[in-house]
Amino acid sequence: MFYGSWEYEAIPKIIANQIEAVEHRWIPDEDHKQGFEMIGSLSGMFSKFYRFATQDEGELAKLRLEITPGFLGNLIPKDYSRDVLPLWRFKLHPSESIEGEAAIDDLA
């Protein structure tokens, strides 16, 4: 959620003039009235993560990060299933080659 494209808002719960808790909310930019909304693509979320991890108060702080390949895609277990935050996962694959066109593997 943090690196997705939804708008973030923090709502403090104040009791007796003190902050008792903070409710964090992420709200989609647009409601398509379909019962779900896209948070963002994994590549877009990784890009935001990288920007966040390499900046300090909006200024560039470092150029490199030590990252294990695939770590972002493994943040949510494959068997995750909850009523509170139901998630759909989409896996994008290149289409099969059409006769007369080179397959992606053939180009490498």
N, C-alpha and C positions, 0 to 999 in steps of 0.2 A: 504494500500500500504506500509506504513512504516514498518509494522511487517511481510510483506510477504517475499517471497524468491527472488524477483527481485533485480537487482543491482541498487543502488542509485547513482545519480550524481547531483551535483549542478553547474549550469552554471551562473556566474555573468554577468550582462549586464552593461558594463562600458561606461559612457558618460562623457566626459570632465575630464578624470582621476578620476572619482568617481563612486562607485557602485550605480547604479540607481535601480537595482532590481536583484533578483536571481531567475533563473528558476530551479525548482526542477523536476527531471525526474527519473522515475523508469523503467528499461529496463529488459525484460525477459532474462534469461541466454541463452535460445535457442528459435529460431523462428521455430515452427512446420508447418508454411505455411498453417494454418487452419483458420485464421481470428480471433483467440482468443488464449490466453495463461492462464494457471492457475497461480494465485498469490500465492496460498498456501492453506494448510488446516487450519481450524479454530484452531485446537489444536496446530499446529505448530506456528501460529501467536500469540496465547496466551502465548506459551512458550517463544517466543522472547520478548513479552511485559513484562512478569514477570521478565526475566533476565534484561531488560532495567530498570525496575522500582526498582529493588533491588540492582543495582550496581551504583557506583559512580566512573567514570573514570576507568572502568574495574575491580574495586575492590568491593568485597561484602560489601554492606552498611547496609542491613537489611535482615531478614529472612522471615518476614510476611508482607502481604498487606491486607488491608481491601477492599474486593472486593464483589460486589453484584453478586450473581450467574446469569449467562446469559447476563451480560452487554456487553461483546464483540460481541455476536451474534446480538445485537440490535443496533449496531452502524450505520447500513444502513437500512433505513426504508423499510418495506416489499414491498411498492408500488414504490420504486425507479426505475426510468427509464429516462436515459439521452443518447443523441447521442454522447456526448463528451467522456463519460466513461461508455460504456454499461457493465453491470455486469450480469453474470449468477450465480445462486445459486444452489448448489447441496445439497440435504439432503440425508445422508446415513442412512439406516435402516438395521437391521439384516434381513437376509433372513428368510422366513417362514421355520418352522421346517419340516424335511422330516420324513415320517412315520418310526417309530422305533427309532428316535432320540429325545432327550429331547429338548423341546423349551427352550429358554433363561429364560422365566418366571418360568419354572418348576424347574430350578436350584437354584433359590433364596430361 
